């Protein structure tokens, strides 16, 4: 099995999950849910350590240019997120009225996450710190290393990074397919996602098409800047896309995203700095999903919306969702405050938004992480590095 590539293993896991979920008894689903619960707790524990282990040494290795790179990365990530949100508004306002009848929504959808089969038992592994705390700590250490050029902490962080890399290659990546199999088994067994997808199938088709179109645009820009074939570069990032489909977490997919972007030939320091950071701050796919779902809900409930009313919402989403990507479905949880205060969503509408988002959260996350690869290609070129082996 180890000779089979990661991408085929992920596809096999998704397929088996759907098949097992359709025919298996509940105890098998509960057994897989127990594994998912334990593995998910471990992922939550390790994510802040991954961020510290990669971002801090990455910033330190870049030297005095680290501050400039940090600002540049944050700027292009935020710009990409905002452009994605505006694109979603323009497409949604053009297409949704043609197949969604105003005021026709029946508020009966449930949160699909609540309907999933639970584990036999739960093993909680508390995080040492939150994702945002880990990011700030990594910035502090990394910029400090770049300024003082000290050896002791630099050596410690280098060895800490090696430990994290071993955990990733020996534990996380080998177990990811089993984790994904369990998720898809549970989702298929409960049937909640399928129910919601049947109601909003056309909306989801528009959203997923937007994700893919936006990724093509990002890779056309990134590939052209880097001097590589955009479609071959996209193909190289495919394992990250499929991993994110299962994990539903940009941060949890960092190991695979990092591995794949290095295969494109980008500078190793840029990759190890950019990918963990972008996994936290670049949310173009999630923004497309939330803006599109919000517009559909508003249209079906006869609530007016305009570009001038949605632009502030999109600008706020790009900021409020930053702390959320470590948790599957975290983006919509972070966005609830914006939807409530800026769009006037009540509890029923917020519950529906959660249901709609979680029903296809994995596709938005997959678009986020695959887009991270394109932005890293841009960063690599902006910092005057070339691709070593890109096709």
N, C-alpha and C positions, 0 to 999 in steps of 0.2 A: 504493500500500500504506500510505503514511503517513496517509491519510485514514481508514483502518479503525481503529477503537478498539482499545485494548490488550487488552481482554477477548476480542473476536472473534479477534484475532491469536493469543492464547494457546490458545484452543479449536481453531483451525485447526492450530496447531503440534502439539498433543497428538494430534489425529486423524491428521495426516500422519505423525507419528512412528510410530504404531501400524501404519498402512498400509505405510509404507516398510520398517519392521522385519520385517513379515510376508513381503515379497517380494524385498527387495533383496539383492544379493551382499555378501559380507563387506567388500570394499574400500570400499563406500559407508558402511557402519557405522563402519569404521576412520577414514574421512575425517571423519565427524561427531564421532567420539570424539576426534580430534586437535583439532578446534575446541573441543570441550567442555573438554579438558584445559587448553588455553591460556586460554580464557575463565574457567574455574574458578580457575586460578592468579591471574588478574588480579582476580577477585572476592575471593579470599582476601587479596590485597594491599590492596585498596581498603576492605574492611570496617572495619578499625581507623580508617582515615582518615575514613570516614563517621561513625563514632561520635564521634570527636574534633570533626569539623567541625560536627556538629549538637548534640551534648550540651553541650559546653563553652559555646558562645555562648548556647544555650538556658538554661542555669543562670545565666549572667552576666546575661542580659536580665531574669530574674525577680527580680533584686535580693536583698534580705535575706531574702525568703521562700523562697529556693532550698533551704536545708537542710530546711525543713519539707516542701516538695514532694517532695524526694528520699525522705524517710522515708515519706511518705504513699504514693508510687508503689511503693516496695519492699514496703510492708505489704500493699497490696491485691493486688499481683501474687503474693506468696507465699500469701496467703489463698486466692486464686483457684486456684492450683496445688494446694493441699492439699485444697480442697473437691472439685476435679475427681478427685483420686486416691481420696478416700473414696467418691465417687459411683461410680467404676469398680469399687471393691471390692464395694459393696452390690449393684450390678446383676450383676456377674460371679458372685458367690456365689449369687445367686438363679437365674440362667439357665444358666450353664455346665454344672452337673451334669445338666441335662435332656438335653443332646445330646453331652456328652463322656464317654466311658467311662473310668473310673479305671484307670490303669496300662496304657493301650492304645497308648501312643505308641511308634513305631518311630524310633529316632534316626538318620535317614538324610539329614536336610536339610543342605544346604550353604549357606554364606554366598553370597547371590546376587551380592554386590559382586565376589567373586573370579571369577565366571563371565562378567562383562561383557567385551565386546571392547575391547581396549586400543587406544591411539592409535598412529599411525605413529611419532611421536616426542613427547617431553614437553619443555615449556619451563617450568622452575620460576621463579617470581617470589616470593622470600621476603618474608614480612610484615616490616614495620618493627618491629612489636610485636604481641603477642597480643591477643585480644579483651579479656581481663580487664585487661591493662596499659593498653589504650586507654581502658577505662571509668574506671579509677582516675585516669589522667592527665586525662581530660576532667572528672571531678569536681573534681580539684585546681585546674585552670585556671578552671573555671566558678565554683566557690565563691570562689576568689581574686578573680576579676573582680567578683563580687557584693559582696565585702567592701571592696576598695580603690577601686572605681569608677574605675579608671584608663582612659585613652583609647588608649594605644599598643597594648597587647595586644588590647584590645577591637576596635580597628580592624583589626588583623592577623587576628584570628579571624573577623571579619565577612567579610573578603576571601577568607580560606581557605575559608569556608563557600560563598561564591559559586563558587569554583573546583570544589569537590566537587559542587555542584549542576549545573554545566555538564557535568562528567564523567558524572553520572547521566543527565541528559536527552539528551546527545548520543552517549553510548557504550553505557551499560549497558542502558537501557530499549529502545533499538532492536534490540540484539543478544539480548535475553532470549528472544524467541520461537524463534530459531535454536538457542540453548542447550537450551531445553526440547524442541524437536523431536529433537535429538540424544540426549537422555536417554531419551525414550520409544522412539525407534528401537532403541537398544541394549538396553533392557529387553525389548522385544518380540522382537528377534532371538534373544536368548539363551534366552528362555522360562523362566528361573529363577523370576522373580516369579510367573508364572502357575502354576507347579507348586506353590509354597508356598501361594498363594491358594486353590488347589483343595482342599488338605488342611484349611486353617484358614478356609475361606470364611465359616462361620457366626460364628466368633469375630471376624473382621474386620468382618462386617456389624454385630455388636453394637458394636464399637469405633467405627466410623464414625457409627452412629446416636447413640451417646453424644456424640461430637464435636459433631454438629449440634444435638442437644438442649441441650447445655451452652452452645453459642453463642447459641441462642434465649434462654436464661435470662439470659446476660450482656447481650444487647442489649435485652431487656425491662427490665432494671434500668438500663442506661446510657441507653437511649432515654427512659425515663420520667423519669429524673433530668434529662436534657438538654432535655426538652420536645419531642423529635422522634419521628417514626414509627419504631419499632424495626425494622420489616421493610424500610422504605425505606433506613434507615441500613445494614442488613446488605447490601442490594443494592448500595449505593454502595461497600462494601468488597469486593465479589466479585472485582474484578481482583487484589487482594492474595491472596485465597484461591487463585485459579487460578495465579498466579505461583509461590506457595509449593509447589503441587503439582509444578511442574517443577524448581524450584531446590533443593527439600528443605532450605532454609536460611532460618531466620527473619531472620538478619542480611542475607543477600543480597537479601531481599525488602523491606528497609527503604525503598528509593526509591519503590516502588509503594505500600506501606502509608502512607507519609508523604503522598504525593500524594493518595491517596484520602481519608484522614482530614481533610485540609485542605478537601476538597470538601464535607464534612459541615457545615462552618462553625465548627469549634472554633477557639479562639484560636491563632494561628500559633506563639507562643512555647511554649504548652503542647504543641502537636503536635510541634514540633521537639525538645522536651525528652523527652516521653513515649515516642514511638514507638521511637527508637533504644535507649532504656533498657529498655523493655518487651520488645523483641526479644531481649534478653539474659537477662532475669530472669523473664519470664512463660512458663511451659511447661505450661500446663494440658492441651493436646492430647497432648503427648509423655508426660505423666504418666498420662493415661487409657490410652494405648497400652501403656506399659511395665507398669503394674499389671495390666491385663487379660491381656496375653500371659504375664506371670509366673504369674498364677493359673491360666491354661489349662495351662501347662507343668507346674505343680505338681500340678494335678488329674490330668493324664494320666500322671504318674509316681507317683501315690499318695502325694504329700507333703502333710501337713496344713497348713492355714492358717486363721487367725482374724483378726478385726478388730484385736485387741490385738497380734497379731504383725505385722500389715501397717501399722498406724499409724506406728510408728517408721521403717519403710522409706519410706513416703510423705513423712514430714517430712524425711528425709535426701535423698530424690530431689530435692525442691524446692531444696535447697542445692547438691548436687553437680553438677547439670546446668547450673547457671548459666554455667559457663565454656565450654559446648559448642555453643551454637546457631550459631556461625559456620561449622561444618563439617557437611555433610550426613551424617546418621547419628551425629552427635557425641553426642547425648543418651544413646543406648544405650551408647556407649563409656564415657561418664562414669558411667553407672549400674552398670556391671559390678562395680565394687568393692562397691557396696551389695548387689547380688544375691548375690555370693559370700560376703561376711562376715555378712550379716544373714539371708539365706534359705537358705544352704548349697548354692548352685548349684555343681556341678562344671564342668569345662571343656566337657563335652559339652552340658550344659544352657545354659551361657553362649553357646556357638556357636549353639545353636538359637534363643536369645533374639535374637542378632544377626540371624540369618536372618529371623525373624518380624518384627522391628522394621523392618529395611531394606525388607522386602517392601511395607510400607505407610507408611514414614516420611513420605512427602509429605503424607498426610492429617493426621497429627498436627501437622506443621509448619504446614499450612494453617489448622488450628484454632488454633494458637498465635497466628499473626499476625492472624487475623481477630478473635480475642479481644482482641488489643492495642488494636484500634479501640474496642471497647466500654469497656475500662478507661480509655482516653484521654478518652472522653466523660464518664465519671464524674469523672476528675481535673479536666476543664474546669469542670464544675459545682461541684465542691468548692472550686475556686479562684475561685468567683463570676463566672465568665465565662458568657456565653450563646452559643447557636448563631447564627451570622450568617445562614445560608442553608439550614439543614437542612430536608429534606422530611419 
